[in-house]
Amino acid sequence: MAYVYPNYKTKKAFKEAVRDKQPMTIRENTPFGNPVFENGTTSVEGPHYPEPHRWYASVTVRDGKVMAVK
């Protein structure tokens, strides 16, 4: 799983930010650190810990930019 920065409270807010091409970063949550996800497809969740996760999405990222959300 990965997190989206900034921390969107709802999937609707996240989708609107993608639609409006707002700057954001996808970081993978791994035991080896939190690398930035640059290309490919991954799953994201939000909001971040310590809040309970309320939404999940599959995203396609190209050159560090979210191109599509499912």
PyMOL Python script that loads the backbone (N, CA, C, O; Angstrom):
from pymol import cmd

cmd.read_pdbstr("""\
ATOM      1  N   MET A   1       0.820  -1.184   0.000  1.00  0.00           N
ATOM      2  CA  MET A   1       0.000   0.000   0.000  1.00  0.00           C
ATOM      3  C   MET A   1       0.868   1.253   0.000  1.00  0.00           C
ATOM      4  O   MET A   1       2.028   1.235   0.412  1.00  0.00           O
ATOM      5  N   ALA A   2       0.285   2.310  -0.462  1.00  0.00           N
ATOM      6  CA  ALA A   2       0.993   3.588  -0.510  1.00  0.00           C
ATOM      7  C   ALA A   2       0.071   4.674   0.043  1.00  0.00           C
ATOM      8  O   ALA A   2      -1.147   4.512   0.109  1.00  0.00           O
ATOM      9  N   TYR A   3       0.683   5.764   0.429  1.00  0.00           N
ATOM     10  CA  TYR A   3      -0.050   6.931   0.913  1.00  0.00           C
ATOM     11  C   TYR A   3       0.085   8.068  -0.087  1.00  0.00           C
ATOM     12  O   TYR A   3       1.064   8.160  -0.827  1.00  0.00           O
ATOM     13  N   VAL A   4      -0.929   8.934  -0.090  1.00  0.00           N
ATOM     14  CA  VAL A   4      -0.927  10.123  -0.932  1.00  0.00           C
ATOM     15  C   VAL A   4      -0.609  11.323  -0.045  1.00  0.00           C
ATOM     16  O   VAL A   4      -1.170  11.470   1.040  1.00  0.00           O
ATOM     17  N   TYR A   5       0.280  12.163  -0.509  1.00  0.00           N
ATOM     18  CA  TYR A   5       0.608  13.414   0.190  1.00  0.00           C
ATOM     19  C   TYR A   5       0.261  14.549  -0.742  1.00  0.00           C
ATOM     20  O   TYR A   5       0.794  14.591  -1.851  1.00  0.00           O
ATOM     21  N   PRO A   6      -0.598  15.468  -0.360  1.00  0.00           N
ATOM     22  CA  PRO A   6      -1.167  15.703   0.954  1.00  0.00           C
ATOM     23  C   PRO A   6      -2.172  14.615   1.336  1.00  0.00           C
ATOM     24  O   PRO A   6      -2.575  13.806   0.501  1.00  0.00           O
ATOM     25  N   ASN A   7      -2.562  14.608   2.587  1.00  0.00           N
ATOM     26  CA  ASN A   7      -3.414  13.589   3.181  1.00  0.00           C
ATOM     27  C   ASN A   7      -4.880  13.926   2.912  1.00  0.00           C
ATOM     28  O   ASN A   7      -5.471  14.738   3.624  1.00  0.00           O
ATOM     29  N   TYR A   8      -5.470  13.303   1.883  1.00  0.00           N
ATOM     30  CA  TYR A   8      -6.874  13.560   1.552  1.00  0.00           C
ATOM     31  C   TYR A   8      -7.776  12.756   2.478  1.00  0.00           C
ATOM     32  O   TYR A   8      -7.555  11.563   2.683  1.00  0.00           O
ATOM     33  N   LYS A   9      -8.783  13.401   3.030  1.00  0.00           N
ATOM     34  CA  LYS A   9      -9.676  12.755   3.998  1.00  0.00           C
ATOM     35  C   LYS A   9     -10.694  11.841   3.325  1.00  0.00           C
ATOM     36  O   LYS A   9     -11.177  10.892   3.943  1.00  0.00           O
ATOM     37  N   THR A  10     -11.028  12.123   2.048  1.00  0.00           N
ATOM     38  CA  THR A  10     -12.008  11.297   1.330  1.00  0.00           C
ATOM     39  C   THR A  10     -11.485  10.961  -0.061  1.00  0.00           C
ATOM     40  O   THR A  10     -10.635  11.660  -0.612  1.00  0.00           O
ATOM     41  N   LYS A  11     -12.011   9.881  -0.610  1.00  0.00           N
ATOM     42  CA  LYS A  11     -11.641   9.491  -1.979  1.00  0.00           C
ATOM     43  C   LYS A  11     -12.154  10.541  -2.973  1.00  0.00           C
ATOM     44  O   LYS A  11     -11.507  10.809  -3.986  1.00  0.00           O
ATOM     45  N   LYS A  12     -13.304  11.124  -2.681  1.00  0.00           N
ATOM     46  CA  LYS A  12     -13.850  12.164  -3.544  1.00  0.00           C
ATOM     47  C   LYS A  12     -12.892  13.350  -3.632  1.00  0.00           C
ATOM     48  O   LYS A  12     -12.644  13.869  -4.720  1.00  0.00           O
ATOM     49  N   ALA A  13     -12.355  13.778  -2.493  1.00  0.00           N
ATOM     50  CA  ALA A  13     -11.402  14.891  -2.482  1.00  0.00           C
ATOM     51  C   ALA A  13     -10.137  14.523  -3.259  1.00  0.00           C
ATOM     52  O   ALA A  13      -9.583  15.356  -3.975  1.00  0.00           O
ATOM     53  N   PHE A  14      -9.683  13.279  -3.118  1.00  0.00           N
ATOM     54  CA  PHE A  14      -8.509  12.817  -3.856  1.00  0.00           C
ATOM     55  C   PHE A  14      -8.768  12.839  -5.363  1.00  0.00           C
ATOM     56  O   PHE A  14      -7.940  13.330  -6.131  1.00  0.00           O
ATOM     57  N   LYS A  15      -9.914  12.308  -5.783  1.00  0.00           N
ATOM     58  CA  LYS A  15     -10.248  12.289  -7.218  1.00  0.00           C
ATOM     59  C   LYS A  15     -10.364  13.710  -7.788  1.00  0.00           C
ATOM     60  O   LYS A  15      -9.940  13.965  -8.915  1.00  0.00           O
ATOM     61  N   GLU A  16     -10.933  14.620  -7.016  1.00  0.00           N
ATOM     62  CA  GLU A  16     -11.052  16.017  -7.461  1.00  0.00           C
ATOM     63  C   GLU A  16      -9.672  16.645  -7.619  1.00  0.00           C
ATOM     64  O   GLU A  16      -9.444  17.405  -8.560  1.00  0.00           O
ATOM     65  N   ALA A  17      -8.758  16.341  -6.717  1.00  0.00           N
ATOM     66  CA  ALA A  17      -7.396  16.874  -6.808  1.00  0.00           C
ATOM     67  C   ALA A  17      -6.684  16.332  -8.043  1.00  0.00           C
ATOM     68  O   ALA A  17      -5.950  17.061  -8.709  1.00  0.00           O
ATOM     69  N   VAL A  18      -6.901  15.050  -8.351  1.00  0.00           N
ATOM     70  CA  VAL A  18      -6.306  14.464  -9.571  1.00  0.00           C
ATOM     71  C   VAL A  18      -6.900  15.145 -10.798  1.00  0.00           C
ATOM     72  O   VAL A  18      -6.173  15.514 -11.720  1.00  0.00           O
ATOM     73  N   ARG A  19      -8.214  15.310 -10.809  1.00  0.00           N
ATOM     74  CA  ARG A  19      -8.891  15.963 -11.939  1.00  0.00           C
ATOM     75  C   ARG A  19      -8.380  17.385 -12.155  1.00  0.00           C
ATOM     76  O   ARG A  19      -8.206  17.828 -13.290  1.00  0.00           O
ATOM     77  N   ASP A  20      -8.139  18.101 -11.040  1.00  0.00           N
ATOM     78  CA  ASP A  20      -7.675  19.492 -11.111  1.00  0.00           C
ATOM     79  C   ASP A  20      -6.157  19.605 -11.269  1.00  0.00           C
ATOM     80  O   ASP A  20      -5.603  20.704 -11.297  1.00  0.00           O
ATOM     81  N   LYS A  21      -5.490  18.438 -11.371  1.00  0.00           N
ATOM     82  CA  LYS A  21      -4.033  18.370 -11.569  1.00  0.00           C
ATOM     83  C   LYS A  21      -3.259  19.091 -10.471  1.00  0.00           C
ATOM     84  O   LYS A  21      -2.272  19.777 -10.737  1.00  0.00           O
ATOM     85  N   GLN A  22      -3.723  18.925  -9.231  1.00  0.00           N
ATOM     86  CA  GLN A  22      -3.010  19.497  -8.093  1.00  0.00           C
ATOM     87  C   GLN A  22      -1.752  18.675  -7.816  1.00  0.00           C
ATOM     88  O   GLN A  22      -1.756  17.461  -8.019  1.00  0.00           O
ATOM     89  N   PRO A  23      -0.691  19.311  -7.362  1.00  0.00           N
ATOM     90  CA  PRO A  23       0.534  18.563  -7.071  1.00  0.00           C
ATOM     91  C   PRO A  23       0.337  17.610  -5.892  1.00  0.00           C
ATOM     92  O   PRO A  23      -0.262  17.968  -4.878  1.00  0.00           O
ATOM     93  N   MET A  24       0.853  16.390  -6.047  1.00  0.00           N
ATOM     94  CA  MET A  24       0.779  15.389  -4.983  1.00  0.00           C
ATOM     95  C   MET A  24       1.906  14.395  -5.166  1.00  0.00           C
ATOM     96  O   MET A  24       2.510  14.302  -6.235  1.00  0.00           O
ATOM     97  N   THR A  25       2.179  13.656  -4.105  1.00  0.00           N
ATOM     98  CA  THR A  25       3.234  12.649  -4.116  1.00  0.00           C
ATOM     99  C   THR A  25       2.645  11.339  -3.622  1.00  0.00           C
ATOM    100  O   THR A  25       1.849  11.322  -2.683  1.00  0.00           O
ATOM    101  N   ILE A  26       3.039  10.239  -4.260  1.00  0.00           N
ATOM    102  CA  ILE A  26       2.658   8.899  -3.816  1.00  0.00           C
ATOM    103  C   ILE A  26       3.901   8.268  -3.197  1.00  0.00           C
ATOM    104  O   ILE A  26       4.936   8.141  -3.852  1.00  0.00           O
ATOM    105  N   ARG A  27       3.789   7.876  -1.937  1.00  0.00           N
ATOM    106  CA  ARG A  27       4.912   7.227  -1.244  1.00  0.00           C
ATOM    107  C   ARG A  27       4.493   5.842  -0.790  1.00  0.00           C
ATOM    108  O   ARG A  27       3.452   5.663  -0.159  1.00  0.00           O
ATOM    109  N   GLU A  28       5.330   4.861  -1.126  1.00  0.00           N
ATOM    110  CA  GLU A  28       5.070   3.492  -0.702  1.00  0.00           C
ATOM    111  C   GLU A  28       5.435   3.336   0.768  1.00  0.00           C
ATOM    112  O   GLU A  28       6.413   3.913   1.243  1.00  0.00           O
ATOM    113  N   ASN A  29       4.653   2.565   1.466  1.00  0.00           N
ATOM    114  CA  ASN A  29       4.878   2.319   2.889  1.00  0.00           C
ATOM    115  C   ASN A  29       5.576   0.961   3.012  1.00  0.00           C
ATOM    116  O   ASN A  29       4.920  -0.080   2.963  1.00  0.00           O
ATOM    117  N   THR A  30       6.905   0.969   3.173  1.00  0.00           N
ATOM    118  CA  THR A  30       7.673  -0.273   3.260  1.00  0.00           C
ATOM    119  C   THR A  30       8.538  -0.262   4.509  1.00  0.00           C
ATOM    120  O   THR A  30       8.797   0.802   5.071  1.00  0.00           O
ATOM    121  N   PRO A  31       8.989  -1.430   4.952  1.00  0.00           N
ATOM    122  CA  PRO A  31       9.891  -1.469   6.098  1.00  0.00           C
ATOM    123  C   PRO A  31      11.281  -0.903   5.780  1.00  0.00           C
ATOM    124  O   PRO A  31      12.083  -0.689   6.689  1.00  0.00           O
ATOM    125  N   PHE A  32      11.562  -0.663   4.514  1.00  0.00           N
ATOM    126  CA  PHE A  32      12.876  -0.161   4.093  1.00  0.00           C
ATOM    127  C   PHE A  32      12.887   1.336   3.845  1.00  0.00           C
ATOM    128  O   PHE A  32      13.853   1.870   3.300  1.00  0.00           O
ATOM    129  N   GLY A  33      11.825   2.013   4.238  1.00  0.00           N
ATOM    130  CA  GLY A  33      11.720   3.451   4.015  1.00  0.00           C
ATOM    131  C   GLY A  33      10.451   3.767   3.258  1.00  0.00           C
ATOM    132  O   GLY A  33       9.601   2.898   3.062  1.00  0.00           O
ATOM    133  N   ASN A  34      10.323   4.993   2.840  1.00  0.00           N
ATOM    134  CA  ASN A  34       9.134   5.437   2.111  1.00  0.00           C
ATOM    135  C   ASN A  34       9.523   6.049   0.773  1.00  0.00           C
ATOM    136  O   ASN A  34       9.487   7.269   0.613  1.00  0.00           O
ATOM    137  N   PRO A  35       9.899   5.199  -0.197  1.00  0.00           N
ATOM    138  CA  PRO A  35      10.299   5.745  -1.492  1.00  0.00           C
ATOM    139  C   PRO A  35       9.120   6.363  -2.244  1.00  0.00           C
ATOM    140  O   PRO A  35       7.974   5.947  -2.073  1.00  0.00           O
ATOM    141  N   VAL A  36       9.411   7.343  -3.060  1.00  0.00           N
ATOM    142  CA  VAL A  36       8.397   7.964  -3.907  1.00  0.00           C
ATOM    143  C   VAL A  36       8.097   7.018  -5.059  1.00  0.00           C
ATOM    144  O   VAL A  36       9.015   6.496  -5.692  1.00  0.00           O
ATOM    145  N   PHE A  37       6.811   6.793  -5.336  1.00  0.00           N
ATOM    146  CA  PHE A  37       6.382   5.929  -6.429  1.00  0.00           C
ATOM    147  C   PHE A  37       6.309   6.770  -7.692  1.00  0.00           C
ATOM    148  O   PHE A  37       5.537   7.727  -7.747  1.00  0.00           O
ATOM    149  N   GLU A  38       7.103   6.432  -8.716  1.00  0.00           N
ATOM    150  CA  GLU A  38       7.226   7.261  -9.924  1.00  0.00           C
ATOM    151  C   GLU A  38       6.424   6.756 -11.123  1.00  0.00           C
ATOM    152  O   GLU A  38       5.829   7.562 -11.839  1.00  0.00           O
ATOM    153  N   ASN A  39       6.393   5.433 -11.361  1.00  0.00           N
ATOM    154  CA  ASN A  39       5.749   4.892 -12.560  1.00  0.00           C
ATOM    155  C   ASN A  39       5.087   3.552 -12.258  1.00  0.00           C
ATOM    156  O   ASN A  39       5.595   2.752 -11.473  1.00  0.00           O
ATOM    157  N   GLY A  40       3.935   3.324 -12.905  1.00  0.00           N
ATOM    158  CA  GLY A  40       3.252   2.044 -12.762  1.00  0.00           C
ATOM    159  C   GLY A  40       1.894   2.191 -12.098  1.00  0.00           C
ATOM    160  O   GLY A  40       1.318   3.276 -12.033  1.00  0.00           O
ATOM    161  N   THR A  41       1.397   1.045 -11.602  1.00  0.00           N
ATOM    162  CA  THR A  41       0.099   0.993 -10.940  1.00  0.00           C
ATOM    163  C   THR A  41       0.313   0.538  -9.509  1.00  0.00           C
ATOM    164  O   THR A  41       1.086  -0.385  -9.253  1.00  0.00           O
ATOM    165  N   THR A  42      -0.368   1.181  -8.579  1.00  0.00           N
ATOM    166  CA  THR A  42      -0.275   0.808  -7.176  1.00  0.00           C
ATOM    167  C   THR A  42      -1.600   1.105  -6.484  1.00  0.00           C
ATOM    168  O   THR A  42      -2.480   1.750  -7.055  1.00  0.00           O
ATOM    169  N   SER A  43      -1.728   0.637  -5.271  1.00  0.00           N
ATOM    170  CA  SER A  43      -2.901   0.920  -4.450  1.00  0.00           C
ATOM    171  C   SER A  43      -2.537   1.981  -3.426  1.00  0.00           C
ATOM    172  O   SER A  43      -1.434   1.986  -2.878  1.00  0.00           O
ATOM    173  N   VAL A  44      -3.478   2.876  -3.179  1.00  0.00           N
ATOM    174  CA  VAL A  44      -3.276   3.916  -2.166  1.00  0.00           C
ATOM    175  C   VAL A  44      -4.420   3.849  -1.168  1.00  0.00           C
ATOM    176  O   VAL A  44      -5.492   3.322  -1.463  1.00  0.00           O
ATOM    177  N   GLU A  45      -4.172   4.394   0.021  1.00  0.00           N
ATOM    178  CA  GLU A  45      -5.189   4.404   1.057  1.00  0.00           C
ATOM    179  C   GLU A  45      -5.150   5.714   1.813  1.00  0.00           C
ATOM    180  O   GLU A  45      -4.134   6.409   1.820  1.00  0.00           O
ATOM    181  N   GLY A  46      -6.247   6.046   2.443  1.00  0.00           N
ATOM    182  CA  GLY A  46      -6.279   7.264   3.220  1.00  0.00           C
ATOM    183  C   GLY A  46      -7.460   7.273   4.163  1.00  0.00           C
ATOM    184  O   GLY A  46      -8.324   6.404   4.046  1.00  0.00           O
ATOM    185  N   PRO A  47      -7.542   8.172   5.055  1.00  0.00           N
ATOM    186  CA  PRO A  47      -6.464   9.064   5.450  1.00  0.00           C
ATOM    187  C   PRO A  47      -5.337   8.293   6.133  1.00  0.00           C
ATOM    188  O   PRO A  47      -5.455   7.093   6.382  1.00  0.00           O
ATOM    189  N   HIS A  48      -4.257   8.986   6.429  1.00  0.00           N
ATOM    190  CA  HIS A  48      -3.066   8.359   6.999  1.00  0.00           C
ATOM    191  C   HIS A  48      -3.255   7.972   8.458  1.00  0.00           C
ATOM    192  O   HIS A  48      -4.150   8.459   9.148  1.00  0.00           O
ATOM    193  N   TYR A  49      -2.381   7.082   8.898  1.00  0.00           N
ATOM    194  CA  TYR A  49      -2.293   6.711  10.317  1.00  0.00           C
ATOM    195  C   TYR A  49      -1.998   7.964  11.131  1.00  0.00           C
ATOM    196  O   TYR A  49      -1.186   8.766  10.667  1.00  0.00           O
ATOM    197  N   PRO A  50      -2.560   8.197  12.255  1.00  0.00           N
ATOM    198  CA  PRO A  50      -3.269   7.278  13.140  1.00  0.00           C
ATOM    199  C   PRO A  50      -4.768   7.217  12.909  1.00  0.00           C
ATOM    200  O   PRO A  50      -5.463   6.495  13.624  1.00  0.00           O
ATOM    201  N   GLU A  51      -5.292   7.951  11.932  1.00  0.00           N
ATOM    202  CA  GLU A  51      -6.721   7.859  11.636  1.00  0.00           C
ATOM    203  C   GLU A  51      -7.007   6.528  10.954  1.00  0.00           C
ATOM    204  O   GLU A  51      -6.135   5.990  10.271  1.00  0.00           O
ATOM    205  N   PRO A  52      -8.221   5.981  11.127  1.00  0.00           N
ATOM    206  CA  PRO A  52      -8.549   4.742  10.427  1.00  0.00           C
ATOM    207  C   PRO A  52      -8.667   4.992   8.921  1.00  0.00           C
ATOM    208  O   PRO A  52      -9.185   6.027   8.500  1.00  0.00           O
ATOM    209  N   HIS A  53      -8.195   4.060   8.127  1.00  0.00           N
ATOM    210  CA  HIS A  53      -8.305   4.189   6.667  1.00  0.00           C
ATOM    211  C   HIS A  53      -9.774   4.054   6.280  1.00  0.00           C
ATOM    212  O   HIS A  53     -10.449   3.104   6.677  1.00  0.00           O
ATOM    213  N   ARG A  54     -10.252   5.012   5.505  1.00  0.00           N
ATOM    214  CA  ARG A  54     -11.660   5.013   5.095  1.00  0.00           C
ATOM    215  C   ARG A  54     -11.839   4.839   3.598  1.00  0.00           C
ATOM    216  O   ARG A  54     -12.936   4.543   3.125  1.00  0.00           O
ATOM    217  N   TRP A  55     -10.754   5.025   2.853  1.00  0.00           N
ATOM    218  CA  TRP A  55     -10.890   4.871   1.407  1.00  0.00           C
ATOM    219  C   TRP A  55      -9.632   4.225   0.827  1.00  0.00           C
ATOM    220  O   TRP A  55      -8.533   4.345   1.370  1.00  0.00           O
ATOM    221  N   TYR A  56      -9.834   3.541  -0.288  1.00  0.00           N
ATOM    222  CA  TYR A  56      -8.766   2.839  -1.008  1.00  0.00           C
ATOM    223  C   TYR A  56      -8.976   3.095  -2.488  1.00  0.00           C
ATOM    224  O   TYR A  56     -10.111   3.253  -2.940  1.00  0.00           O
ATOM    225  N   ALA A  57      -7.885   3.139  -3.250  1.00  0.00           N
ATOM    226  CA  ALA A  57      -7.989   3.357  -4.689  1.00  0.00           C
ATOM    227  C   ALA A  57      -6.802   2.719  -5.390  1.00  0.00           C
ATOM    228  O   ALA A  57      -5.736   2.537  -4.802  1.00  0.00           O
ATOM    229  N   SER A  58      -7.005   2.386  -6.640  1.00  0.00           N
ATOM    230  CA  SER A  58      -5.922   1.921  -7.499  1.00  0.00           C
ATOM    231  C   SER A  58      -5.569   3.091  -8.406  1.00  0.00           C
ATOM    232  O   SER A  58      -6.450   3.692  -9.020  1.00  0.00           O
ATOM    233  N   VAL A  59      -4.278   3.415  -8.492  1.00  0.00           N
ATOM    234  CA  VAL A  59      -3.860   4.569  -9.285  1.00  0.00           C
ATOM    235  C   VAL A  59      -2.804   4.167 -10.309  1.00  0.00           C
ATOM    236  O   VAL A  59      -2.022   3.242 -10.089  1.00  0.00           O
ATOM    237  N   THR A  60      -2.801   4.870 -11.416  1.00  0.00           N
ATOM    238  CA  THR A  60      -1.761   4.742 -12.430  1.00  0.00           C
ATOM    239  C   THR A  60      -0.923   6.002 -12.363  1.00  0.00           C
ATOM    240  O   THR A  60      -1.443   7.114 -12.458  1.00  0.00           O
ATOM    241  N   VAL A  61       0.385   5.819 -12.198  1.00  0.00           N
ATOM    242  CA  VAL A  61       1.308   6.942 -12.044  1.00  0.00           C
ATOM    243  C   VAL A  61       2.304   6.928 -13.198  1.00  0.00           C
ATOM    244  O   VAL A  61       2.853   5.881 -13.540  1.00  0.00           O
ATOM    245  N   ARG A  62       2.532   8.091 -13.792  1.00  0.00           N
ATOM    246  CA  ARG A  62       3.516   8.240 -14.863  1.00  0.00           C
ATOM    247  C   ARG A  62       4.355   9.471 -14.562  1.00  0.00           C
ATOM    248  O   ARG A  62       3.824  10.570 -14.399  1.00  0.00           O
ATOM    249  N   ASP A  63       5.667   9.283 -14.488  1.00  0.00           N
ATOM    250  CA  ASP A  63       6.608  10.371 -14.198  1.00  0.00           C
ATOM    251  C   ASP A  63       6.230  11.116 -12.915  1.00  0.00           C
ATOM    252  O   ASP A  63       6.355  12.338 -12.832  1.00  0.00           O
ATOM    253  N   GLY A  64       5.762  10.352 -11.912  1.00  0.00           N
ATOM    254  CA  GLY A  64       5.437  10.931 -10.622  1.00  0.00           C
ATOM    255  C   GLY A  64       4.085  11.619 -10.547  1.00  0.00           C
ATOM    256  O   GLY A  64       3.746  12.188  -9.509  1.00  0.00           O
ATOM    257  N   LYS A  65       3.297  11.583 -11.628  1.00  0.00           N
ATOM    258  CA  LYS A  65       1.980  12.232 -11.646  1.00  0.00           C
ATOM    259  C   LYS A  65       0.882  11.177 -11.756  1.00  0.00           C
ATOM    260  O   LYS A  65       0.979  10.242 -12.551  1.00  0.00           O
ATOM    261  N   VAL A  66      -0.159  11.341 -10.949  1.00  0.00           N
ATOM    262  CA  VAL A  66      -1.292  10.415 -10.998  1.00  0.00           C
ATOM    263  C   VAL A  66      -2.080  10.695 -12.262  1.00  0.00           C
ATOM    264  O   VAL A  66      -2.577  11.803 -12.464  1.00  0.00           O
ATOM    265  N   MET A  67      -2.192   9.669 -13.124  1.00  0.00           N
ATOM    266  CA  MET A  67      -2.880   9.830 -14.391  1.00  0.00           C
ATOM    267  C   MET A  67      -4.320   9.310 -14.344  1.00  0.00           C
ATOM    268  O   MET A  67      -5.189   9.827 -15.046  1.00  0.00           O
ATOM    269  N   ALA A  68      -4.576   8.274 -13.508  1.00  0.00           N
ATOM    270  CA  ALA A  68      -5.918   7.671 -13.448  1.00  0.00           C
ATOM    271  C   ALA A  68      -6.153   7.123 -12.051  1.00  0.00           C
ATOM    272  O   ALA A  68      -5.229   6.688 -11.363  1.00  0.00           O
ATOM    273  N   VAL A  69      -7.436   7.159 -11.650  1.00  0.00           N
ATOM    274  CA  VAL A  69      -7.862   6.630 -10.348  1.00  0.00           C
ATOM    275  C   VAL A  69      -9.029   5.690 -10.583  1.00  0.00           C
ATOM    276  O   VAL A  69      -9.945   5.995 -11.347  1.00  0.00           O
ATOM    277  N   LYS A  70      -8.987   4.536  -9.914  1.00  0.00           N
ATOM    278  CA  LYS A  70     -10.118   3.592  -9.982  1.00  0.00           C
ATOM    279  C   LYS A  70     -10.637   3.356  -8.592  1.00  0.00           C
ATOM    280  O   LYS A  70     -11.588   2.596  -8.409  1.00  0.00           O
TER     281      LYS A  70
END
""", "prot")
cmd.dss("prot")
cmd.show_as("cartoon", "prot")
cmd.util.cbc("prot")
cmd.orient("prot")
